[in-house]
Amino acid sequence: MNETASLRARAEIDLAALRANVRELRARAAGAQLMAVVKSDAYGHGAVPCARAALEAGATWLGTATPQEALALRAAGLGGRVMCWLWTPGGPWREAIEADIDVSVSGMWALREVVAAATEAGIPARVQLKADTGLGRNGCQPADWPELVAAARAAEDAGTVRITGLWSHFACADEPGHPSIAAQLNVFRDMVAYAEKEGVDPEVRHMANSPATLMIPEAHFDLVRTGIAMYGISPSPELGTPADFGLRPVMTLVASIALVKQVPAGHGISYGHHYTTSAETTLGLVPVGYADGIPRHASGRAPVLVGGVRRRIAGRVAMDQFVVDLDGDEIEVGSEAVLFGPGDRGEPSAEDWAQAADTIAYEIVTRIGTRVPRVHLHGTPAES
């Protein structure tokens, strides 16, 4: 048995699929640059290999949530434009400035800190001003925008910052036709127009996330930020599968069956005995659990492919393992249990698991823990 096959579990990451997804997304937003969002370890797929693959496929920016994620990309030798947007007071502003990272500013406290850090470093900070156009999370409210723009322009005139971008984020881009979409676009256009009237000359204006990239072309502006779609997961499953959008899932989650045994009828399975065998049967033990990111609330519901047949989890997911009822089939120990993947072999998708767990597929892939090694496939760029 080879080393990969002998792993307790593994998440296979198809970098050829990721590159193809990036090319498809670039084609759908042909007039804009593409930012590959690799926050949260590339949505659980491995930030550095996925960032490299995305750049190979034509992404011109990398995006992260935290400055630590952005600095880790630089430490791995990744060049080019990198932006990060989730800052807290006392964050590593100087380190980010010295690493040539674009930093997002949503309020006066952040601008003051970045100006101080840039002054100390003796290097102008690249700053992107974020507008809250209606999402109500991070970003500057329209009422506070004039003050922030004026202060940023003054810092730019003083040589401590360069305003490289103006940006915002949608609340309901995955619901085409939702009235908030047009409302947010109008607010963003107004806030951009005001900043430009005050002398801001941004390199990029951007608002489109994955669903807006796929379905709202008027939101593309100069740059689109693609996260979940880059990993081959539909951001709007009720409107289209990954294949409908020309995408292919990148992650396949596989475990090795650790035990197969026969049990009699009426045998309780796992904690609480929420599942009891209806007849004499065989059980397969899958050695992953909620400590690996398998959602406990998918107990008794989520599908798993074993022996070429889709089966459901029998009973509760435990910390390190769960059970499937093999319905009398004789499966060899060490056989594969495919939890989700692109579906080529009939395996479930991450969306199937999301429905079983009453969540979204973003969470399913992102939550897979560090006990599950990532095996990156097709690391050499495919001919395109």
Phi, psi and chi 1 to 4 in degrees:
 res  aa     phi    psi   chi1   chi2   chi3   chi4
   1 MET       -  132.6 -172.9  176.7  -67.1      -
   2 ASN   -76.7  169.3   63.4   45.6      -      -
   3 GLU   -61.8  -41.2 -177.0  178.6   -8.4      -
   4 THR   -63.6  -44.4  -61.7      -      -      -
   5 ALA   -65.3  -25.8      -      -      -      -
   6 SER   -84.6   -5.5   67.7      -      -      -
   7 LEU   -65.7  143.6  -67.7  171.9      -      -
   8 ARG   -56.0  -45.4  172.4 -174.9   67.0   95.9
   9 ALA  -155.2  159.8      -      -      -      -
  10 ARG  -156.4  150.6   65.7 -171.1 -174.6  -84.1
  11 ALA  -109.8  108.7      -      -      -      -
  12 GLU   -82.4  127.3  -63.3  176.7   -9.9      -
  13 ILE  -114.1  112.6  -50.9  -59.4      -      -
  14 ASP   -88.4   96.7 -175.3  -11.6      -      -
  15 LEU   -71.2  -23.9  -65.3  176.9      -      -
  16 ALA   -65.6  -40.1      -      -      -      -
  17 ALA   -64.6  -40.4      -      -      -      -
  18 LEU   -62.6  -44.0 -173.0  144.0      -      -
  19 ARG   -61.8  -41.7  -75.1 -171.1  -72.9  -92.1
  20 ALA   -63.7  -38.2      -      -      -      -
  21 ASN   -63.9  -42.0  -67.2  -19.9      -      -
  22 VAL   -61.9  -42.5  169.3      -      -      -
  23 ARG   -63.6  -39.3  -71.0 -167.6  -70.9  -91.6
  24 GLU   -64.5  -43.4  174.8   64.3   26.1      -
  25 LEU   -67.2  -37.0  -67.5  162.6      -      -
  26 ARG   -62.0  -40.3  -73.8  178.8   58.2 -149.4
  27 ALA   -65.3  -33.9      -      -      -      -
  28 ARG   -75.8  -18.2  -73.6  174.3  173.9  -94.0
  29 ALA  -128.3   56.8      -      -      -      -
  30 ALA   -62.7  -25.1      -      -      -      -
  31 GLY   -88.4    2.2      -      -      -      -
  32 ALA  -125.0  156.4      -      -      -      -
  33 GLN   -74.0  164.3  -62.1 -179.3   60.9      -
  34 LEU  -122.3  127.4 -175.9  139.5      -      -
  35 MET   -98.1  123.4  177.0 -173.8  -71.6      -
  36 ALA   -87.9  114.0      -      -      -      -
  37 VAL   -86.2  118.3  179.3      -      -      -
  38 VAL  -121.3   28.7  -68.1      -      -      -
  39 LYS   -65.2  164.0   64.4  179.4 -178.6  177.1
  40 SER    50.2   50.5 -169.7      -      -      -
  41 ASP    53.7   46.5 -162.0   30.8      -      -
  42 ALA    56.0   52.1      -      -      -      -
  43 TYR    53.7   36.4  -68.4   57.2      -      -
  44 GLY    87.4    3.0      -      -      -      -
  45 HIS   -97.0   -9.5  -67.4   67.1      -      -
  46 GLY   103.8  102.8      -      -      -      -
  47 ALA   -63.3  -49.0      -      -      -      -
  48 VAL   -67.8  -50.3  170.4      -      -      -
  49 PRO   -61.3  -37.9  -21.5   33.1      -      -
  50 CYS   -70.8  -37.6  -71.0      -      -      -
  51 ALA   -62.3  -44.3      -      -      -      -
  52 ARG   -62.0  -44.5  -73.2 -163.4  177.9  113.2
  53 ALA   -63.5  -40.4      -      -      -      -
  54 ALA   -64.1  -42.0      -      -      -      -
  55 LEU   -64.5  -39.0  -67.4  172.3      -      -
  56 GLU   -60.6  -31.3  -70.2  161.4   -1.4      -
  57 ALA   -89.0    1.7      -      -      -      -
  58 GLY   111.8    2.1      -      -      -      -
  59 ALA   -62.7  141.4      -      -      -      -
  60 THR  -109.3  -12.1   50.3      -      -      -
  61 TRP  -132.0  154.5  -71.7   72.4      -      -
  62 LEU  -117.5  142.7  -60.7  173.9      -      -
  63 GLY  -126.4  138.4      -      -      -      -
  64 THR  -132.7  162.3   71.7      -      -      -
  65 ALA   -79.6  -58.1      -      -      -      -
  66 THR   -96.9  153.6   70.4      -      -      -
  67 PRO   -63.4  -31.8   17.5  -28.5      -      -
  68 GLN   -61.6  -39.0  -70.5   78.0   14.7      -
  69 GLU   -64.2  -41.8  -67.9  170.5  -28.6      -
  70 ALA   -65.8  -43.0      -      -      -      -
  71 LEU   -64.6  -33.5  -70.1  166.8      -      -
  72 ALA   -65.1  -34.9      -      -      -      -
  73 LEU   -64.4  -43.9  -64.6  177.0      -      -
  74 ARG   -63.1  -41.2  -70.6  -67.0 -164.4 -127.4
  75 ALA   -63.1  -27.3      -      -      -      -
  76 ALA   -83.7    1.2      -      -      -      -
  77 GLY    92.5   10.9      -      -      -      -
  78 LEU   -82.2  125.1  -73.6  159.6      -      -
  79 GLY   -97.8 -161.0      -      -      -      -
  80 GLY    79.8 -169.7      -      -      -      -
  81 ARG   -84.0  130.3  -59.3  -57.8  -70.5  -87.6
  82 VAL  -131.0  134.1  176.7      -      -      -
  83 MET  -125.9  142.3  177.2 -174.8  172.6      -
  84 CYS  -133.6  151.1   63.0      -      -      -
  85 TRP  -133.6   -3.4   48.1   78.2      -      -
  86 LEU  -111.1   96.2 -168.9   58.4      -      -
  87 TRP  -113.0  151.1  -72.0   85.6      -      -
  88 THR  -128.5  158.5   53.0      -      -      -
  89 PRO   -54.4  137.7  -29.2   37.1      -      -
  90 GLY    82.0    8.0      -      -      -      -
  91 GLY   -61.9  169.4      -      -      -      -
  92 PRO   -78.3   63.6   30.8  -35.7      -      -
  93 TRP   -61.2  -48.8  -62.2  103.2      -      -
  94 ARG   -62.3  -43.1  179.2  168.4  178.7  172.6
  95 GLU   -59.2  -41.4  -67.9   91.2  -29.6      -
  96 ALA   -66.9  -41.8      -      -      -      -
  97 ILE   -61.9  -45.2  -67.2  165.4      -      -
  98 GLU   -69.8  -22.0  -68.5  176.1  -20.8      -
  99 ALA   -90.5    7.2      -      -      -      -
 100 ASP    63.9   42.6 -149.0   24.3      -      -
 101 ILE  -103.3  135.6  -68.0  165.7      -      -
 102 ASP   -76.1  130.5  -75.4   57.1      -      -
 103 VAL  -114.0  143.5  -59.2      -      -      -
 104 SER   -93.1  140.6  179.6      -      -      -
 105 VAL  -125.7  127.7  165.8      -      -      -
 106 SER  -115.3   -9.0  -65.7      -      -      -
 107 GLY  -160.8  172.0      -      -      -      -
 108 MET   -63.6  -36.8  -69.8  -61.8  -62.8      -
 109 TRP   -59.2  -41.2   75.6  -95.9      -      -
 110 ALA   -69.5  -40.5      -      -      -      -
 111 LEU   -62.3  -42.3 -176.6   62.3      -      -
 112 ARG   -60.3  -43.1  -75.0 -169.4  -68.9  -92.4
 113 GLU   -67.8  -39.8  -70.3 -158.3    3.5      -
 114 VAL   -71.3  -34.9   76.4      -      -      -
 115 VAL   -64.0  -43.2  165.7      -      -      -
 116 ALA   -62.1  -42.1      -      -      -      -
 117 ALA   -67.5  -39.3      -      -      -      -
 118 ALA   -67.1  -39.1      -      -      -      -
 119 THR   -62.1  -42.8  -58.6      -      -      -
 120 GLU   -65.6  -39.7 -175.9  178.7  -60.1      -
 121 ALA   -76.8  -23.6      -      -      -      -
 122 GLY    73.8   22.3      -      -      -      -
 123 ILE  -131.7  132.0  -55.0  169.8      -      -
 124 PRO   -62.2  137.9  -19.1   31.0      -      -
 125 ALA   -84.9  138.2      -      -      -      -
 126 ARG   -87.5  118.9  -73.0 -149.6  -60.8 -106.3
 127 VAL  -121.7  137.5  168.7      -      -      -
 128 GLN  -117.7  127.6  -60.3 -148.5   14.6      -
 129 LEU   -89.7  124.9  -55.9 -178.9      -      -
 130 LYS  -100.0  130.9 -175.6  175.3 -175.1 -176.3
 131 ALA  -101.8  132.6      -      -      -      -
 132 ASP   -86.9  100.2 -179.6    0.4      -      -
 133 THR   -95.0    4.6   56.3      -      -      -
 134 GLY   145.2   -6.4      -      -      -      -
 135 LEU   -72.9  -33.8  177.9   58.6      -      -
 136 GLY    80.8   17.4      -      -      -      -
 137 ARG  -107.4 -122.1  -65.4 -169.3  -36.6 -166.9
 138 ASN   -70.4  165.1 -146.1  -12.6      -      -
 139 GLY   113.0  158.5      -      -      -      -
 140 CYS   -92.1  129.7 -179.3      -      -      -
 141 GLN   -65.1  149.0  -81.7  -79.6  -61.6      -
 142 PRO   -53.7  -36.7  -28.9   36.0      -      -
 143 ALA   -65.4  -28.0      -      -      -      -
 144 ASP   -96.7   -6.0  -59.5  -38.3      -      -
 145 TRP   -60.3  -45.1 -169.8 -117.2      -      -
 146 PRO   -57.2  -41.4  -28.0   37.5      -      -
 147 GLU   -63.8  -44.5  179.4 -171.7   19.6      -
 148 LEU   -65.9  -44.1 -177.1   63.2      -      -
 149 VAL   -62.2  -45.1  167.8      -      -      -
 150 ALA   -61.5  -43.9      -      -      -      -
 151 ALA   -67.3  -38.8      -      -      -      -
 152 ALA   -67.7  -39.3      -      -      -      -
 153 ARG   -65.5  -39.0  -80.0  -71.5  -62.2  115.7
 154 ALA   -63.4  -40.8      -      -      -      -
 155 ALA   -66.2  -35.2      -      -      -      -
 156 GLU   -66.7  -43.5 -169.0  166.9   49.0      -
 157 ASP   -62.5  -31.6  -74.1  -17.6      -      -
 158 ALA   -79.9   -8.1      -      -      -      -
 159 GLY    85.7   12.0      -      -      -      -
 160 THR   -94.2  -19.6   52.5      -      -      -
 161 VAL  -137.5  159.4  -52.3      -      -      -
 162 ARG  -125.7  119.6  165.7   76.3  178.4   97.9
 163 ILE   -80.2  104.8  -55.2  170.7      -      -
 164 THR   -95.3  -17.4   58.9      -      -      -
 165 GLY  -158.3  156.7      -      -      -      -
 166 LEU  -126.9  131.9  -57.7  170.7      -      -
 167 TRP  -153.3  167.2   72.9  -66.0      -      -
 168 SER  -156.5 -176.4 -169.9      -      -      -
 169 HIS  -144.4  140.7 -164.4   54.2      -      -
 170 PHE   -80.3  152.0  -78.6  109.8      -      -
 171 ALA   -91.9  -35.8      -      -      -      -
 172 CYS  -136.1   37.0  -56.4      -      -      -
 173 ALA   -64.1  -21.4      -      -      -      -
 174 ASP   -82.6    6.0   55.5  -14.6      -      -
 175 GLU  -125.4   76.5  -58.3  177.3   48.4      -
 176 PRO   -52.6  136.4  -27.5   36.0      -      -
 177 GLY    92.3  -10.7      -      -      -      -
 178 HIS   -61.9  133.2 -166.8  -75.2      -      -
 179 PRO   -60.4  -23.4   17.6  -30.2      -      -
 180 SER   -66.8  -23.9   69.8      -      -      -
 181 ILE   -64.9  -54.1  -65.5  171.9      -      -
 182 ALA   -62.9  -37.9      -      -      -      -
 183 ALA   -63.3  -44.8      -      -      -      -
 184 GLN   -66.4  -39.3  -76.7 -165.3 -103.7      -
 185 LEU   -60.4  -42.3  -83.1  168.4      -      -
 186 ASN   -63.8  -43.1  -72.5  -25.0      -      -
 187 VAL   -63.7  -42.7  172.8      -      -      -
 188 PHE   -62.1  -45.7 -176.2   60.3      -      -
 189 ARG   -59.1  -41.5  -69.1 -172.3 -176.7  105.0
 190 ASP   -64.9  -42.8  -72.2  -14.7      -      -
 191 MET   -69.3  -37.0  -66.5  175.7   79.1      -
 192 VAL   -64.5  -45.5  167.3      -      -      -
 193 ALA   -60.1  -40.8      -      -      -      -
 194 TYR   -63.0  -47.6  176.6   86.0      -      -
 195 ALA   -61.2  -41.9      -      -      -      -
 196 GLU   -67.8  -36.2  -68.4  178.6  -19.5      -
 197 LYS   -61.3  -32.2  177.9  177.4   68.1   70.4
 198 GLU   -85.6    6.3  -65.2  -59.5  -52.0      -
 199 GLY   104.7    1.2      -      -      -      -
 200 VAL   -72.9  132.4  174.5      -      -      -
 201 ASP  -125.9   79.3 -177.7   21.2      -      -
 202 PRO   -74.3  147.5   30.2  -36.1      -      -
 203 GLU   -69.1  -40.4  -63.9  174.4   35.0      -
 204 VAL  -137.7  142.1  -72.4      -      -      -
 205 ARG  -118.5  130.5  -63.7  156.1  -64.2  174.8
 206 HIS  -150.6  146.2   51.7  106.9      -      -
 207 MET  -146.8  -21.0 -167.5  168.1 -178.3      -
 208 ALA   -80.0  122.0      -      -      -      -
 209 ASN   -89.9 -164.9   53.2    3.2      -      -
 210 SER   -58.9  -52.5  -76.4      -      -      -
 211 PRO   -63.1  -36.1   16.7  -28.9      -      -
 212 ALA   -69.1  -34.9      -      -      -      -
 213 THR   -60.5  -41.2  -60.4      -      -      -
 214 LEU   -79.7  -31.8  -68.4  167.6      -      -
 215 MET  -129.8   -5.9  -63.8  178.5  -71.5      -
 216 ILE  -129.8   77.4  -48.5  174.6      -      -
 217 PRO   -60.7  -29.2   16.5  -29.0      -      -
 218 GLU   -68.6   -8.9   63.0  -90.2   29.7      -
 219 ALA   -96.8    3.8      -      -      -      -
 220 HIS   -71.7  -34.7  -69.7  171.1      -      -
 221 PHE    47.0 -130.9  -64.7  101.7      -      -
 222 ASP   -95.1  -15.5  -55.0  -52.1      -      -
 223 LEU  -156.1  138.6  173.1   71.4      -      -
 224 VAL  -115.0  145.9  -64.0      -      -      -
 225 ARG  -110.7  106.6  -55.2 -175.2  -53.4  -90.3
 226 THR  -106.0  122.1   56.0      -      -      -
 227 GLY  -110.3  -92.5      -      -      -      -
 228 ILE   -58.4  -35.5 -161.4   66.3      -      -
 229 ALA   -64.4  -33.0      -      -      -      -
 230 MET   -61.1  -28.3 -171.6  172.7   76.0      -
 231 TYR   -92.6   10.9  -54.3  104.0      -      -
 232 GLY    78.9   25.9      -      -      -      -
 233 ILE  -115.8  133.6  -68.6  173.7      -      -
 234 SER   -69.1  128.9  171.4      -      -      -
 235 PRO   -77.8  -11.4   29.0  -33.9      -      -
 236 SER  -138.2   75.0  -58.3      -      -      -
 237 PRO   -61.5  -25.6   16.7  -28.6      -      -
 238 GLU   -72.5  -15.1   66.1  -79.7    1.5      -
 239 LEU  -106.5  -12.9  -61.3  177.2      -      -
 240 GLY   174.5  145.7      -      -      -      -
 241 THR   -79.3  169.1   65.1      -      -      -
 242 PRO   -53.1  -43.2  -29.3   36.9      -      -
 243 ALA   -61.6  -36.5      -      -      -      -
 244 ASP   -60.2  -30.9  -67.5  -28.4      -      -
 245 PHE   -96.3    6.8  -68.1  118.2      -      -
 246 GLY    75.8   26.8      -      -      -      -
 247 LEU  -115.3  158.6  -54.0  171.9      -      -
 248 ARG  -131.3  129.8  177.9  176.2  172.4   79.7
 249 PRO   -55.9  139.4  -27.2   36.4      -      -
 250 VAL   -96.3  -31.3  171.8      -      -      -
 251 MET  -100.4  134.1 -179.2 -173.5  -69.7      -
 252 THR  -121.3  124.4  -61.3      -      -      -
 253 LEU  -103.7  121.2 -176.6   61.6      -      -
 254 VAL  -129.5  142.9  179.9      -      -      -
 255 ALA  -132.3  157.9      -      -      -      -
 256 SER   -96.5  129.2  -64.4      -      -      -
 257 ILE   -59.1  124.5  -64.0  -68.2      -      -
 258 ALA   -94.2  -19.3      -      -      -      -
 259 LEU  -162.8  140.1  178.1   68.4      -      -
 260 VAL  -128.5  130.9  176.8      -      -      -
 261 LYS  -149.9  157.4   62.6 -176.9  177.7 -175.8
 262 GLN   -92.6  141.9  -74.0 -169.7  -41.0      -
 263 VAL  -135.5  155.3  -63.4      -      -      -
 264 PRO   -80.1  170.9   29.4  -35.6      -      -
 265 ALA   -61.9  148.1      -      -      -      -
 266 GLY    79.1   15.0      -      -      -      -
 267 HIS   -87.6  126.0 -160.0  -61.7      -      -
 268 GLY   -74.4  146.8      -      -      -      -
 269 ILE  -124.0  124.2  -53.7  -61.4      -      -
 270 SER    65.1  179.4 -163.9      -      -      -
 271 TYR   -56.6  136.2  -65.6  123.3      -      -
 272 GLY    80.9   -8.8      -      -      -      -
 273 HIS    50.8   45.9  -77.6 -176.4      -      -
 274 HIS   -75.1   -9.7  -69.6  -89.4      -      -
 275 TYR  -130.2  133.4 -178.2   87.5      -      -
 276 THR  -129.5  134.1  -57.6      -      -      -
 277 THR   -65.1  138.3   57.8      -      -      -
 278 SER   -88.5  -16.1   58.3      -      -      -
 279 ALA  -155.6  170.6      -      -      -      -
 280 GLU   -57.5  135.2 -177.9  178.3  -14.3      -
 281 THR  -155.3  178.3 -170.6      -      -      -
 282 THR  -111.3  145.4   47.2      -      -      -
 283 LEU  -118.3  144.3  -57.3  176.6      -      -
 284 GLY  -116.8  133.2      -      -      -      -
 285 LEU   -97.6  121.8 -175.4   68.0      -      -
 286 VAL  -103.1  117.3 -177.9      -      -      -
 287 PRO   -86.6   50.9   33.9  -37.0      -      -
 288 VAL  -136.8  151.1  -71.4      -      -      -
 289 GLY  -151.0 -160.8      -      -      -      -
 290 TYR   -68.9  -18.6   57.1   76.9      -      -
 291 ALA   -69.2  -18.2      -      -      -      -
 292 ASP   -97.2    0.0  -58.4  -67.6      -      -
 293 GLY    99.5    6.3      -      -      -      -
 294 ILE   -76.7  119.8  -52.1  -56.0      -      -
 295 PRO   -66.9  123.7   18.7  -27.6      -      -
 296 ARG   -62.1  -31.4 -174.1  174.1 -178.6  -90.1
 297 HIS   -75.9    2.3   35.9  -66.9      -      -
 298 ALA   -93.4    5.3      -      -      -      -
 299 SER   -53.9  133.7  -64.1      -      -      -
 300 GLY    73.5    1.0      -      -      -      -
 301 ARG  -127.6  -36.6  -59.4  171.1   61.7 -172.8
 302 ALA   -73.8  143.6      -      -      -      -
 303 PRO   -88.9  151.1   30.6  -31.4      -      -
 304 VAL  -142.3  137.5 -175.4      -      -      -
 305 LEU   -93.6  117.2 -174.3   75.9      -      -
 306 VAL  -133.1  127.9 -178.4      -      -      -
 307 GLY    61.4   32.4      -      -      -      -
 308 GLY    77.0    6.0      -      -      -      -
 309 VAL  -122.8  135.7  177.2      -      -      -
 310 ARG   -76.2  129.3  -82.9 -156.9 -168.8 -163.4
 311 ARG  -130.3  169.2  -49.2  169.1 -165.4  -88.4
 312 ARG  -114.9  151.3  -64.9 -154.7  173.7  -88.1
 313 ILE   -57.3  131.9  -66.7  174.4      -      -
 314 ALA   -99.8  110.9      -      -      -      -
 315 GLY    81.9 -165.2      -      -      -      -
 316 ARG   -78.4  144.4  -78.3 -175.1  178.4  165.2
 317 VAL   -74.1  128.2  173.4      -      -      -
 318 ALA   -99.5 -177.3      -      -      -      -
 319 MET   -60.1  -38.6 -175.7  178.5  -69.4      -
 320 ASP  -123.3    0.2  -48.2  -60.8      -      -
 321 GLN  -165.4  160.3   55.3 -162.0  -76.0      -
 322 PHE  -147.3  172.6   64.5   80.6      -      -
 323 VAL  -121.6  143.4  175.0      -      -      -
 324 VAL  -119.6  142.3  -68.9      -      -      -
 325 ASP   -84.2  117.2 -170.9  -24.4      -      -
 326 LEU   -88.1    3.1  -60.0  174.4      -      -
 327 ASP    55.6   36.8  -65.2  -42.1      -      -
 328 GLY    88.1   -8.4      -      -      -      -
 329 ASP   -67.3  142.6  -66.0  -15.6      -      -
 330 GLU   -95.1  102.6  -66.9  -66.2  -25.5      -
 331 ILE  -106.5  137.3  -57.1  -65.2      -      -
 332 GLU   -75.2  141.8  -70.7 -172.2   10.9      -
 333 VAL   -60.0  137.0  170.6      -      -      -
 334 GLY    95.5  -10.0      -      -      -      -
 335 SER   -64.6  158.9  -63.5      -      -      -
 336 GLU   -82.0  138.1  -74.4 -170.9  -14.9      -
 337 ALA  -110.2  116.3      -      -      -      -
 338 VAL   -99.5  111.8 -174.0      -      -      -
 339 LEU   -76.9  -47.3  -78.2   70.5      -      -
 340 PHE  -158.8  161.2   57.6   80.5      -      -
 341 GLY  -176.9 -160.4      -      -      -      -
 342 PRO   -75.2  -14.0   22.6  -31.5      -      -
 343 GLY    99.2    4.0      -      -      -      -
 344 ASP   -60.5  -31.9  -62.9  -14.5      -      -
 345 ARG  -103.9   13.3  -64.7  174.7  -75.7  175.0
 346 GLY    87.1    7.1      -      -      -      -
 347 GLU   -72.8  157.5   75.0  -88.0   16.0      -
 348 PRO   -64.1  166.7  -16.3   28.9      -      -
 349 SER  -106.0  167.2   65.8      -      -      -
 350 ALA   -60.3  -31.8      -      -      -      -
 351 GLU   -66.5  -37.2  178.9   58.7   31.1      -
 352 ASP   -59.3  -42.2  -68.2  -31.4      -      -
 353 TRP   -67.8  -37.7  -88.9   76.8      -      -
 354 ALA   -61.3  -42.8      -      -      -      -
 355 GLN   -65.5  -38.3  -68.1  179.5   15.5      -
 356 ALA   -66.3  -29.4      -      -      -      -
 357 ALA  -102.0    6.4      -      -      -      -
 358 ASP    56.0   47.1  -63.7  -40.2      -      -
 359 THR  -142.2 -159.1 -173.8      -      -      -
 360 ILE  -115.9  156.1   55.5  175.0      -      -
 361 ALA   -65.3  -25.7      -      -      -      -
 362 TYR   -50.8  -46.5  -62.4   64.4      -      -
 363 GLU   -69.2  -36.6 -177.9 -178.2   -6.9      -
 364 ILE   -59.9  -48.7  -63.6  -59.6      -      -
 365 VAL   -76.4  -35.8  -67.3      -      -      -
 366 THR   -70.1  -28.8  -56.4      -      -      -
 367 ARG   -83.8   -8.4   67.3 -175.4  -67.7  153.5
 368 ILE   -62.1  124.1  -59.0  -56.0      -      -
 369 GLY   -83.6  178.4      -      -      -      -
 370 THR   -75.9  -12.4   55.6      -      -      -
 371 ARG   -70.3  -16.8  -66.5 -158.2  -49.5 -174.6
 372 VAL   -96.6  109.6  178.0      -      -      -
 373 PRO   -67.3  144.0   21.0  -28.9      -      -
 374 ARG   -90.5  128.3  -86.1   56.7  171.5  175.0
 375 VAL  -111.9  107.8  178.3      -      -      -
 376 HIS   -89.3  122.0  -68.9   90.8      -      -
 377 LEU  -104.7  153.6  -51.0  175.0      -      -
 378 HIS    58.1   51.0  -49.3  122.8      -      -
 379 GLY   -72.0  -20.6      -      -      -      -
 380 THR   -84.9  128.4  -59.1      -      -      -
 381 PRO   -53.3  134.1  -22.3   31.6      -      -
 382 ALA   -74.9  152.2      -      -      -      -
 383 GLU   -66.3  136.1  -65.5  -64.9  -35.9      -
 384 SER  -129.4      -   56.7      -      -      -
